[in-house]
Amino acid sequence: MIDEQAVLALGPTGREPAAVARATGRRRLILTALRGAAVAAWDEDASERAAALTYYAMLALFPTLLVTVSVIGLAGTASTSDLIAQVTAVVPAESRQLVAGTMKDMAQEHSAAWFLAASGTVAAMWSASSYLAVFRRALHSMYGVTDHRPAWRTAPRIVITALVLLTLLVCSAVTLMATGQLARRAGQVLGMDEAAVTSWNVVKWPLLLCLATVLVLILFRSGPARFRPLRAMAPGGALAVVLWLLSSVGFALYVSVFGTYNRLYGSLAGTVVFLVWLWVSHIALLVGAHFNAELAKGRSARAVSDDRSDPLSEQVSEGA
């Protein structure tokens, strides 16, 4: 016996309602894109691209840290001590003594602070621009688009984007380091009470996540022009951030539980762990970019299929 309610729900023609069909199509598109992103990341050797990005990221991160240390170090000894404490708390335990000693040496060179800041800015800009050039080529390859524009037309955009990314990195570093005496000083300047300064220690973590998301979306905008709208980039950006968080937690647990890096690399374990973490992070970033590319390909294929199945388009083609 036929269920009358089911027939009514399907409509007079016996077909799925448009809303249900669209939801089913979106779900199928997302699942297909996820599978396609994993396959494409494997076929196009995302690990090799991640290694190249890790190389340029390292070349950009340390000059950026040098600039931040040099500028904040001019605020005084107390601010410098808080800064060193916050940075060394983030790096692996094996590298803390080396990093702390290097930062103290830089902070004590007050006479050369501005020179270090200037030279660090130049080095960071060059490294970040090279990083963006590699990422941009990877995005164009994912979408199957060849950019025939000469270098003199693409270079200004790359340099400006690199400057924005470095600014976000400095803001993230300052946000991470703004605690203790440094946060109290900033609170006094801004007229904030002690409760507001204490609340900042909680608020800064969601802010850091927002900064990381913005950074990822800016990176994705370096791809082909017609795939730059926020709506087209947001799914891959969200996936990249989620994968980065999960992979970071998983890698941290692996390092803390097994500790094989300490036995294999000894005093270099901290540096190797940091490099591997950066590499894993870039794989997550590239998988998110592949996801966006697969979504775009799926939408294009579905649009072509809809056009071919449209009776009106068939009549027009027959009349032509």
Residue, then its C-alpha position, 0 to 999 in steps of 0.5 A: m500500500i502506497d504511503e500517501q504522506a510520502v507521495l505528498a512530500l515528494g510532490p505531484t510529480g513524484r520527484e524529490p522537493a527541490a530543497v531536498a535535492r539540493a541538500t543531497g547534491r551538496r552532501r554528495l559534492i562535499l564527500t566527493a571533494l573530500r575523497g578527491a582532495a585526499v587522492a589529489a594530495w597524494d597524486e600531486d605529491a603534497s608532501e614535496r610541496a609542503a617541504a618547499l613551503t616549510y623551507y621558506a617558512m623557516l627563512a621567514l619566521f626567524p627574521t620576523l621573530l628577530v624584528t619582534v624581539s628587537v622592537i619589543g626589547l627596546a621597551g625595557t628589561a622587564s618586557t624583554s624578560d616576559l617576551i623571552a619567557q613566553v617564546t621559550a615556553v612555546v618551543p620544544a624543551e630541547s631548544r629552550q636554552l639555545v633560544a633563550g640565550t640567543m634572544k637575550d644576546m639580541a635584546q642586549e644589543h640595544s645599539a644595533a636594535w634598529f639595524l637588526a629590525a631593518s635587516g630582519t624585515v628585508a630578509a623576512m620580506w624576501s622569504a615570505s615572497s618566495y613562500l607565496a610564489v611557491f604556494r601560488r604555483a601550487l594553487h594554479s596547478m590544483y585548479g589546472v590553470t596556467d598563469h601566463r602573466p609576466a613576473w613584473r605583473t605578479a611581483p607587486r601583488i606577491v610583495i604586498t601579500a607578503l607584507v600583509l602576512l608578515t604583519l599578521l605573524v607579528c600581530s600573532a606573536v605579540t598576541l601570544m607574548a602579551t602576558g604578565q608584565l607586558a600585558r599590565r603595561a599595555g593595560q595601563v596605557l589603554g586604561m584597563d583594570e587588572a580584571a580586563v588584563t586577566s581576561w585577556n589571557v583567555v581572550k587571546w586564544p580565540l583571537l589567535l585562531c581568528l588570525a590564523t584563519v585570516l592568514v589561511l584565507i589570504l594565502f588561498r587568495s593567491g590562486p586563480a582570480r575567479f576562485r578568490p571569492l570568500r565563499a569559494m575559499a572558506p570551506g578549504g580554509a575551515l578544513a585546513v584549520v581543523l586538520w592543522l589543530l588535529s595534526s598538531v595535537g596528534f603530533a604533540l602526543y606522539v612526540s611526548v609519548f614515544g620520544t623517538y626524536n630525542r633518541l635519534y637526534g639528541s640535542l637537535a631533537g627540538t629543531v627537528v620536531f619543529l621542522v616536522w611540525l611545520w611540514v605536517s602543518h603545510i600538508a594540512l594547508l595544502v589538503g584544504a586548498h585541494f578541497n577547494a579545488e575539488l569543490a570548484k571542479g565538482r560545481s563546474a561538472r554539475a553545472v555542465s550536467d544540469d545544462r545538458s539535462d535542461p529540456l529548454s537548452e536541448q530545444v535551443s540546441e536543436g533549433a540552432 
